[in-house]
Structures are given as C-alpha cells and as structure tokens.
Amino acid sequence: MTSAPDVGNRLYFGDNLDILRQYVADETVDLIYLDPPFNSNATYNVLFRERSGEESAAQITAFEDTWHWGWESETAFQDVVTRGPDKVGSLLAALRQFLGQNDMMAYLTMMAQRMIELHRVLKPTGSIYLHCDPTASHYLKLLMDAVFGAGNFRSEIIWKRTTAHNDGAQGRRQHGRVHDVILFYSKSDQWAWNNTFTDYEPEYVARFSLIEPETNRRYTLDNLTGPGGASKGNPQYEVLGVTRYWRYSEERMRQLVAAGRVVQSRPGAVPRYKRYLDEMPGLPLQDFWADIPPINSQARERLGYPTQKPEALLERIINASSNEGDVVLDPFCGCGTATVAAERLNRRWIGIDITHLAITLVRHRLHDSFGDALRPYEIVGQPTDSGSAAALAEQDRYQFEWWALGLVDARPANDRRRGADAGVDGYINFFDDNSGRPKRIIAQVKSGHVNRGMIATLKGDMEREKAELGVFITLQQPTEPMRQEALSAGIYTPEHFPDQQHPRVQILTIDELLAGQTVSYPRGGAPATFRQAPRRRRSQGQQSTLV
C-alpha cells in the first residue's frame, strides 16, 4: 500500500482493489459511498444455483465474472481467510458453508476484499454508506458488522426508488419491490455529522393556523407546563396570575414574557407559548427516504447510465456525513454522481471505475456540470503514450476501444462482447443546420495491422449508416495507400458554414490524439454525442460536529 496520502481530486481507471492498495493511503478518506454492481435482475433460483465448472461463462460487463464462482473467487476467498481480519475470515467461511459455491458467495467474497481496504483508508471520524438492494443486503450487513464492528452500525436507510408495481397483474406472487437499502456505518464512536431536516407533513403545518397581524407570521400555541410536575424537577411559580409547574426556569420565563412569546387568551387562563412556523428547522431526517424520486426518462440529469442515482440522494449523504474540504471516495463511480455531488458541495473526491467508458462519461459530466468553475483533477491509469496504449489493447481490446473512442468524444456503438464486430465502433453526433436533426460521424478503432481495404470498408459503412464523416483511429501508422483511399472520399462542406471544409474520411493515430489532435467536423452547434448534464453551482456548506 502507498504511504503518501491521496487527497483527490482524481479519477482512477482500474480494478478498485488494486487502486486502493496502490494509491490510497491509510486513514485519508472522510466519507465513502459505494453502489457496487450486482445482478439484481437475476432470480433467486439462478443466483443461488451451484456451479460445478471451474471456468466462468463468457462475460459482457466488467464485473460479471465476479458473480460466478471460479478460480478468481477461490483465490480471493483464500486471501481473505488467511490474511484478512479474523472475524471477516470466519464469517466468510461460515457463509461458504451455508451458501455453497455460487454467484452470491462469489459476490460476497469480492466485496469482503474491498471492504477490508475501505476500512483501512477511512479516517477514524469517517463514515461509509453501502447502497444495495434487498437481494443481498442481509448478507452485506453481516459483512459490514465483521469489518466495521456491529457497534458502529448507524442506520439501515430505506430509499423508495420507484412507484408501486402491479406485479400481481403479471403473475408474480409477491409484494412489489420498490426500495433500495443503504447501510450506514462509522469507523468509530466519534463520527462527523450534520443534522438534516426535511419538510414537515402538511398535517403538521396546518396546526400553525394563527396569524400575527403585525407581521403576518404563522404560529401555534404550545404547552408551557412541565410534564411530570415536581417529580421531574420542574419549578413551580406564578406566571400572569397562574401558578403551575413550568418547563422553563423563572428567569427564562420572564424573558419569554418580555419578548411577547407567552400568550394568555383571557385572565386566569393557563399561559401558552407562541411558536412561529418560520422558526422551525424542519422534520429531523429519518431512515425512510421517500422524498427523493428516481431518475426517470424525463429527468434533466438523466445520462442513460443504467444504475444512475439522483444527485439529490448523494448530496443528502455528503451533507450529512462530511464537511467542506473533506475527501469523498466512490470506488464504483459509474457515471460519477458522487463525484459531481462532491464537487458541487466543495468536497475533494476520488472516483474509481474499471471501464474506460465510465471514466469518459464522468469526465464529460464534470465539464458539462461546472464548465470553467471545475477544479483541476487528474485521471490516473489511462494510457499516456502509444506503448501503454498497446499494452491496454493486448490486455483488453474492448477497454482499448472504449478509451480510444473517448479521445475523440465518441460514444461506443454497442457492447459486442456477445457477437461479431459490426464494423462501426462508435459515433459522434453534431448539428450544422437549423433542422434540429443531428448529423453523424462513425468511428472505427484498430489496434493491430491496418491496410487500405479497411478504409474502403469504412467508406462503405458511411454510406450504409448515412454518415457525413468517418474517422479511422489506429494504433499503428497508416500506409500511404490508406491515406490516398481516405483522400478519395472528398470534402464535406456544411451548407450553413461554407467557409468550413472537413475531410469526409479522417485517419488519426493514437500518438496524434494524445498530442492533442482531434476530429475535424462542423462545430456550429452544441455536440450531441453524450447526453449533457445540467450546469451546477457550488453551494455554501456548513461544518459538522463529531457525535
């Protein structure tokens, strides 16, 4: 593990277990939020099925292989049991005896390794929020008890993530699933905390039905007498001609009378306290959150990422459990909701993801959200020269393809891990007229040997896809016949920008892209390749207390 503290702001590409061990020092993180990938769409019958083979099935996404028991899971299990904390190893061994060697056990083993590292990097005053669904939350709670200590469990938060389902109409004999679980733990008994308040229920607000004529402020009248009388230590004295046991000292009561906060409706009536609605902070936040809606198809912040969470959800967590300047870590950062929320709330941040596609999406989202106000940050783990790019291509050609497409701000065409290459690796959309319809650039990425025929194929793909331009990204240097074939495609001149001329087919090497060269295309309007995140402003924060 590293000995130098990592204080953000950084995006890391790679396996978060390796990144945590290599880059993040002990006790340098104030708050951790993680929403680890999990195959929630799988049924229990499939999820808990025993797997007899040692080899995993073909994978689609980066973390799917960790959901299947195999050699990698066995190695991780032995690592935790032999080298990890005793309680964690004992729990994992017991779970294996109970669950067997199945997908759930593989998932818990993967999480155990990472939880141990997350505990290491968290400050003594830090907190961790684990976002999961009811399929695995009960097992994950046991795991977090073992890693962080059962005494440091703070809350099991229920987030209502969707509206009611009519599951019965579709033949499902069970209650509708409408919530996620967020497990909240601290590292010690001294953790940072900001009180959070929500709006009162309408029924409570309706109690403030009286209006002060001079100020038009709404108020209600509350009891001033001390519950329990003398047995609870309440003082007895006279107020406005009425003697009772009161909840305030005699001196404090005189101050309230002088301030006009004590009201007597008629002589001899028991005085009452005037409580203004606008002085009430709100309802203290409970562990059932139904006031933050999920990302729907019409939401402005929707980016199309399948597991995207609302920014309001992350802002609530970050506000409650950290201060400005603190470090927020998301080891499964996905589309970057936690990093964007941390940036807006003036926290430092660390995001980790194992796909270049996610890193590219986070980068776009940060720049779209904050523009010139975005604080400097670093991306660690991506290739910086053709040598490291070649190494990535040899290790995983899909990750190389996604990374290369990110260099030209192109979106991948699809995930072809289950099928053959369809010829188009990515696309860029752009506007150059007032029709409201985007024009298209198609992109092809090659890491191996290249030849003239590939450019001819790209031209044919452009015609089939009705694309105005085509870009050929290559790790190898193009040949002269390739350049001549590209030139034969001609020039694209947009009707509304006649002074612009763009080669219809462009060949760009990885070296050229890393040096700053990019695709030439009309930039008269906003690009339309990635869904644009709404612009955000920084907020004024508050300091928390240690509980």
C-alpha positions in Angstrom: 0.0 0.0 0.0 1.1 3.6 -0.6 2.5 5.7 2.2 1.8 9.1 0.6 -1.7 10.4 1.3 -4.1 10.7 -1.7 -6.3 13.8 -1.3 -8.2 14.0 -4.6 -9.4 15.2 -7.0 -8.7 12.1 -9.1 -10.4 9.6 -11.4 -8.7 6.2 -11.4 -9.1 3.6 -14.2 -8.7 0.1 -12.9 -9.8 -2.6 -10.5 -10.7 -0.7 -7.3 -9.0 -3.4 -5.2 -5.7 -2.7 -7.0 -6.2 1.1 -7.0 -7.0 1.2 -3.2 -3.9 -0.9 -2.4 -1.6 1.0 -4.6 -2.7 4.6 -4.4 -4.9 5.4 -1.3 -3.1 5.7 2.0 -4.3 4.7 5.4 -7.0 6.9 7.0 -7.1 9.6 4.3 -10.8 9.4 3.4 -13.6 11.1 5.2 -16.7 9.6 3.5 -17.2 6.5 1.3 -20.3 5.9 -0.8 -20.4 2.8 -2.9 -23.1 1.3 -5.2 -21.4 -1.9 -6.2 -22.6 -3.8 -9.3 -25.0 -6.6 -8.6 -27.1 -8.8 -10.9 -30.4 -7.7 -9.3 -32.4 -8.8 -12.3 -31.4 -12.5 -11.7 -33.9 -14.7 -9.8 -33.0 -16.4 -6.6 -33.1 -19.8 -8.3 -30.4 -18.7 -10.8 -28.5 -16.7 -8.3 -28.1 -19.5 -5.8 -27.5 -22.3 -8.2 -24.4 -24.4 -7.7 -21.7 -24.2 -10.4 -19.7 -27.3 -10.9 -17.2 -26.0 -13.5 -14.1 -24.0 -12.7 -14.3 -21.7 -15.7 -16.7 -18.7 -15.9 -19.1 -18.2 -18.8 -18.4 -15.5 -21.4 -18.7 -12.1 -20.0 -20.5 -8.9 -21.1 -19.6 -6.4 -18.5 -16.5 -5.8 -16.4 -17.7 -7.2 -13.2 -19.9 -10.0 -14.3 -17.1 -12.6 -13.8 -17.0 -11.8 -10.1 -20.6 -13.0 -9.8 -19.6 -16.6 -10.8 -17.7 -18.9 -8.6 -14.4 -19.9 -10.2 -10.7 -19.7 -9.8 -10.7 -16.0 -9.1 -13.3 -16.3 -6.4 -11.4 -19.2 -4.8 -8.2 -17.2 -4.7 -10.0 -14.2 -3.2 -11.6 -16.4 -0.6 -8.3 -17.8 0.5 -6.8 -14.4 0.6 -9.5 -13.1 3.0 -9.5 -16.2 5.2 -5.7 -16.4 5.5 -4.6 -12.8 5.5 -7.7 -10.8 6.5 -9.1 -9.9 9.9 -10.1 -13.0 11.8 -13.8 -12.0 12.2 -14.1 -11.4 8.4 -12.4 -14.7 7.5 -14.6 -16.6 10.0 -17.7 -15.1 8.6 -16.8 -15.8 5.0 -16.0 -19.4 5.8 -19.4 -19.8 7.6 -21.2 -18.2 4.6 -19.5 -20.5 2.2 -20.6 -23.5 4.2 -24.2 -22.1 4.2 -24.4 -20.8 0.7 -22.1 -23.1 -1.2 -20.0 -22.1 -4.2 -22.5 -19.9 -6.1 -22.9 -16.4 -7.5 -23.9 -14.9 -4.2 -20.8 -16.3 -2.5 -18.6 -15.1 -5.2 -20.1 -11.6 -4.9 -19.7 -11.6 -1.1 -16.1 -12.7 -1.4 -15.3 -9.9 -3.9 -17.0 -7.4 -1.5 -15.1 -8.7 1.5 -11.7 -8.0 -0.1 -12.8 -4.5 -0.9 -14.4 -3.7 2.4 -11.2 -4.5 4.2 -9.4 -2.0 2.1 -12.1 0.6 2.5 -11.9 0.2 6.3 -8.2 0.8 6.1 -8.4 4.1 4.1 -11.3 5.6 6.1 -10.4 8.1 8.8 -11.4 7.3 12.4 -14.0 10.0 12.1 -15.2 8.8 8.8 -18.4 7.1 7.6 -19.4 4.6 4.9 -22.7 4.2 3.0 -23.2 1.0 1.1 -26.1 1.1 -1.4 -27.6 -2.3 -2.3 -30.9 -4.0 -2.8 -32.8 -6.4 -0.6 -31.4 -9.4 -2.5 -28.1 -9.2 -0.8 -28.5 -6.5 1.9 -28.8 -9.0 4.8 -25.5 -10.7 3.9 -23.8 -7.4 3.3 -24.9 -6.2 6.7 -23.2 -9.2 8.3 -20.1 -8.5 6.3 -20.0 -4.8 7.4 -20.6 -5.9 11.0 -17.5 -8.1 10.7 -15.3 -5.4 9.1 -16.5 -2.2 10.8 -17.9 -3.6 14.0 -21.6 -4.2 14.9 -21.3 -1.3 17.4 -20.5 1.1 14.6 -23.7 0.3 12.7 -25.7 3.6 12.5 -28.7 3.2 10.2 -30.3 1.0 7.6 -31.8 3.6 5.3 -34.7 2.6 3.1 -34.9 4.6 -0.1 -38.1 4.4 -2.1 -36.6 4.3 -5.5 -39.7 3.8 -7.6 -43.5 3.9 -7.5 -45.8 0.9 -6.9 -45.6 -2.1 -9.2 -48.7 -4.0 -10.3 -46.8 -7.3 -10.0 -49.9 -9.3 -9.3 -51.3 -8.5 -12.8 -48.1 -10.1 -14.3 -48.5 -13.3 -12.3 -45.9 -12.5 -9.6 -47.0 -13.9 -6.3 -45.1 -11.5 -4.1 -45.1 -7.9 -2.9 -43.9 -5.2 -5.2 -40.2 -4.3 -4.9 -39.9 -0.5 -4.7 -36.9 0.2 -2.4 -33.2 0.0 -2.1 -31.2 -0.4 1.1 -28.4 1.9 2.2 -26.3 0.6 5.1 -24.6 3.4 7.1 -21.6 2.6 9.3 -19.0 4.8 11.0 -15.4 3.7 11.7 -15.5 4.6 15.4 -17.8 6.1 18.0 -16.7 9.6 17.0 -18.0 10.4 13.5 -18.7 13.6 11.6 -22.4 14.5 11.5 -24.6 17.4 10.3 -28.2 17.4 11.3 -30.5 17.2 8.3 -34.1 18.4 8.2 -36.9 17.7 5.7 -40.2 19.5 5.1 -43.0 18.9 7.7 -46.0 16.9 6.8 -49.0 19.1 5.6 -51.0 18.0 8.7 -48.3 19.4 11.0 -48.1 22.7 9.1 -51.8 23.1 9.3 -51.5 23.3 13.1 -49.9 26.7 12.6 -53.2 28.3 11.7 -52.9 31.5 13.7 -51.5 34.6 12.0 -49.9 37.5 13.8 -51.5 40.7 12.3 -48.4 42.9 12.8 -46.0 40.5 10.9 -48.3 38.1 9.0 -46.3 35.3 10.6 -48.0 31.9 11.2 -47.9 30.4 14.6 -49.5 28.0 17.0 -49.8 27.9 20.8 -47.9 25.2 22.7 -48.0 23.9 26.3 -45.6 25.6 28.8 -46.3 23.4 31.8 -43.7 20.9 32.9 -44.7 17.3 32.3 -44.5 15.3 35.5 -44.6 18.3 37.8 -42.3 18.3 40.8 -41.4 14.6 40.3 -39.5 15.6 37.2 -37.8 18.6 38.8 -39.9 21.2 37.1 -40.0 24.6 39.0 -43.3 25.9 40.5 -44.0 29.7 40.4 -46.6 32.2 39.2 -46.9 33.4 35.6 -49.6 36.1 34.7 -51.5 35.2 37.8 -51.4 31.4 37.2 -49.3 29.1 39.4 -48.1 25.8 37.8 -45.1 23.6 37.4 -43.4 25.0 34.3 -40.9 23.6 31.8 -38.6 26.7 32.0 -36.8 28.4 34.8 -38.4 31.5 36.3 -35.7 33.7 34.7 -36.2 32.2 31.3 -40.0 32.6 31.6 -39.6 36.3 32.4 -37.5 36.6 29.2 -40.2 34.9 27.1 -43.0 37.1 28.6 -40.9 40.2 27.8 -40.4 39.0 24.2 -44.1 38.5 23.7 -43.7 34.8 23.3 -46.2 34.0 26.2 -49.9 34.3 25.4 -52.8 34.3 27.8 -56.1 34.1 26.0 -58.1 35.5 28.9 -57.4 36.4 32.6 -56.9 33.2 34.6 -56.2 31.0 31.6 -53.0 29.0 31.6 -50.4 30.9 29.6 -49.1 29.2 26.4 -46.0 29.5 24.2 -46.2 31.3 20.8 -44.3 29.0 18.4 -43.7 30.5 14.9 -43.6 28.2 11.8 -40.7 30.1 10.2 -38.5 29.4 13.2 -38.9 25.6 12.9 -35.9 23.9 11.2 -38.0 21.1 9.7 -38.5 17.5 10.5 -35.3 15.7 11.5 -34.4 13.2 8.8 -35.5 9.7 9.5 -34.3 6.4 8.0 -37.1 6.1 5.4 -36.5 8.3 2.4 -39.5 8.7 0.1 -38.9 12.3 -0.9 -36.2 11.8 -3.5 -37.6 10.4 -6.8 -35.5 8.2 -9.0 -34.0 9.2 -12.3 -36.9 8.9 -14.8 -36.9 9.3 -18.6 -37.7 13.0 -18.4 -35.2 14.0 -15.7 -32.7 16.7 -16.7 -29.8 14.9 -15.1 -30.5 11.6 -16.8 -27.5 10.4 -18.8 -28.7 7.0 -19.8 -26.5 5.1 -17.4 -28.5 2.0 -16.2 -27.7 2.4 -12.5 -27.6 6.2 -12.3 -28.7 7.6 -8.9 -30.2 11.0 -8.3 -27.8 13.8 -7.3 -30.1 14.8 -4.5 -29.6 11.4 -2.9 -25.8 11.8 -2.9 -26.0 15.4 -1.8 -28.0 14.4 1.2 -25.5 11.7 2.2 -22.5 14.0 1.6 -24.0 16.9 3.5 -24.9 14.7 6.5 -21.6 13.0 6.9 -18.8 15.3 5.7 -17.6 18.9 5.7 -16.3 21.2 3.0 -12.7 20.2 2.1 -13.3 16.6 3.2 -12.4 13.7 0.8 -15.3 11.6 -0.6 -14.5 8.3 -2.2 -16.7 6.3 -4.6 -14.9 3.0 -5.6 -17.6 2.1 -8.1 -18.1 5.5 -9.6 -20.0 4.5 -12.7 -21.4 7.7 -14.3 -20.0 9.9 -11.5 -23.0 11.0 -9.5 -21.0 11.0 -6.2 -18.1 12.9 -7.8 -20.4 15.6 -9.2 -22.2 16.0 -5.9 -18.9 16.2 -4.0 -17.6 18.8 -6.5 -20.7 20.9 -6.1 -20.6 20.7 -2.3 -16.9 21.7 -2.2 -15.5 18.4 -1.2 -12.5 16.7 -2.6 -13.2 13.4 -4.3 -11.8 10.2 -5.6 -13.6 8.1 -8.2 -12.6 4.6 -9.4 -14.0 2.6 -12.2 -12.9 -0.4 -14.2 -14.2 0.7 -17.6 -12.9 3.5 -19.7 -16.4 4.1 -20.9 -17.4 5.2 -17.3 -14.3 7.4 -17.0 -15.1 9.1 -20.2 -18.7 9.7 -19.1 -17.6 11.1 -15.7 -15.2 13.4 -17.5 -17.9 14.8 -19.8 -20.3 15.1 -16.9 -17.9 17.1 -14.7 -17.1 19.5 -17.6 -20.8 19.9 -18.6 -21.8 20.5 -15.0 -19.2 23.0 -13.9 -17.6 24.4 -17.0 -14.7 26.8 -16.2 -15.6 26.6 -12.5 -14.4 22.9 -12.4 -11.4 22.5 -10.1 -8.3 20.8 -11.5 -8.4 17.0 -11.4 -6.2 14.1 -12.6 -7.0 10.9 -14.5 -4.8 8.0 -13.4 -4.4 4.7 -15.1 -5.2 5.6 -18.7 -2.6 5.3 -21.4 -0.3 8.3 -21.9 1.6 7.1 -24.9 1.4 4.6 -27.7 3.4 2.0 -25.6 0.9 2.0 -22.8 -2.0 2.1 -25.3 -0.6 -1.1 -27.0 -0.4 -2.8 -23.6 -4.0 -1.9 -22.9 -5.0 -3.3 -26.3 -3.2 -6.5 -25.7 -4.8 -6.8 -22.2 -8.4 -6.0 -23.2 -9.2 -4.8 -26.7 -12.7 -3.7 -25.7 -11.3 -1.4 -23.0 -8.8 -0.1 -25.6 -11.6 0.6 -28.0 -13.7 2.5 -25.4 -10.6 4.5 -24.3 -9.7 5.4 -27.9 -13.3 6.5 -28.6 -13.1 8.7 -25.6 -10.2 10.5 -27.1 -12.4 11.9 -29.8 -15.6 12.2 -27.6 -17.3 9.4 -29.5 -19.9 7.1 -27.9 -19.5 3.3 -28.3 -22.0 1.9 -30.8 -22.8 -1.1 -28.7 -21.4 -3.8 -26.5 -20.3 -6.5 -28.9 -18.9 -9.0 -26.4 -21.7 -11.5 -27.4 -21.4 -11.0 -31.1 -19.1 -10.2 -34.1 -17.8 -6.8 -34.9 -20.5 -5.0 -36.9 -18.0 -2.5 -38.5 -19.0 0.6 -36.5 -17.3 1.0 -33.2 -18.6 4.4 -32.2 -20.3 7.6 -33.3 -20.3 11.4 -32.9 -23.4 13.4 -33.5 -23.3 17.1 -34.4 -25.5 19.9 -35.7 -24.6 22.2 -38.6 -28.1 23.5 -39.6 -31.4 24.5 -38.2 -33.3 21.3 -38.9 -33.0 20.0 -35.4 -31.7 16.7 -36.7 -28.2 15.7 -35.8 -25.7 14.6 -38.4 -23.5 11.6 -37.7 -19.8 10.7 -37.8 -19.0 7.0 -37.5 -15.7 5.8 -36.0 -13.6 2.6 -36.3 -10.8 1.7 -33.9 -8.0 -0.7 -34.8 -5.1 -1.8 -32.6 -3.4 -4.3 -34.9 -2.3 -4.4 -38.5 -4.0 -1.9 -40.9 -4.4 -1.7 -44.6 -6.1 0.2 -47.5 -9.0 -2.2 -47.5 -10.1 -1.1 -44.0 -10.5 2.5 -45.3 -12.6 1.3 -48.2 -14.7 -0.7 -45.8 -15.2 2.5 -43.7 -16.4 4.3 -46.7 -19.0 1.6 -47.4 -20.1 1.7 -43.7 -20.5 5.5 -44.0 -22.9 5.0 -47.0 -24.8 2.3 -45.2 -25.1 4.4 -42.0 -25.9 7.6 -43.9 -23.0 9.2 -42.0 -21.5 12.5 -43.2 -18.0 11.8 -42.0 -15.9 8.8 -40.9 -12.9 8.6 -38.6 -10.4 5.7 -38.5 -8.4 5.5 -35.3 -5.3 3.4 -35.4 -2.5 2.4 -33.0 -0.3 1.6 -36.0 0.9 4.2 -38.5 -1.2 4.3 -41.7 0.2 3.4 -45.0 0.3 5.7 -48.0 -2.4 3.7 -49.9 -4.6 4.2 -46.8 -4.1 7.9 -46.9 -4.9 8.0 -50.7 -8.1 6.0 -50.1 -9.2 8.4 -47.5 -8.5 11.4 -49.7 -10.6 9.9 -52.4 -13.7 10.3 -50.2 -13.6 14.0 -50.7 -14.5 17.0 -48.6 -17.6 17.8 -46.5 -18.7 21.5 -46.6 -21.8 22.3 -44.4 -24.4 24.4 -46.2 -24.7 26.9 -43.4 -20.9 27.2 -42.8 -19.5 27.3 -46.4 -16.1 28.5 -45.1 -15.6 25.2 -43.3 -14.1 22.2 -45.1 -13.7 18.8 -43.4 -12.2 15.6 -44.9 -15.0 13.1 -45.2 -12.7 10.3 -44.1 -10.0 11.1 -41.5 -7.2 8.8 -40.2 -5.9 9.6 -36.7 -3.2 7.7 -34.9 -3.2 7.3 -31.1 0.0 9.3 -31.0 -1.7 12.2 -32.8 -4.7 12.1 -30.5 -2.5 12.0 -27.4 -0.7 15.1 -28.8 -4.0 17.0 -28.9 -5.2 16.4 -32.5 -8.9 15.7 -32.9 -11.6 15.0 -35.4 -12.4 17.9 -37.8 -16.1 18.4 -38.1 -18.6 21.4 -38.0 -18.9 22.9 -34.6 -21.5 25.5 -35.3 -23.9 24.0 -32.7 -23.7 22.0 -29.5 -22.3 18.5 -29.8 -25.0 15.8 -29.4 -23.0 12.6 -28.8 -23.2 12.4 -25.0 -26.3 13.4 -23.1 -25.3 16.7 -21.5 -25.5 17.1 -17.7 -27.2 20.2 -16.4 -25.0 23.1 -15.2 -24.4 23.1 -11.4 -23.5 25.8 -8.9 -21.4 25.4 -5.8 -23.3 25.6 -2.6 -22.4 27.2 0.7 -21.7 24.4 3.2 -21.8 24.0 6.9 -19.4 22.5 9.4 -20.4 19.3 11.2 -20.0 18.2 14.7 -18.4 15.0 16.0 -21.0 12.8 17.6 
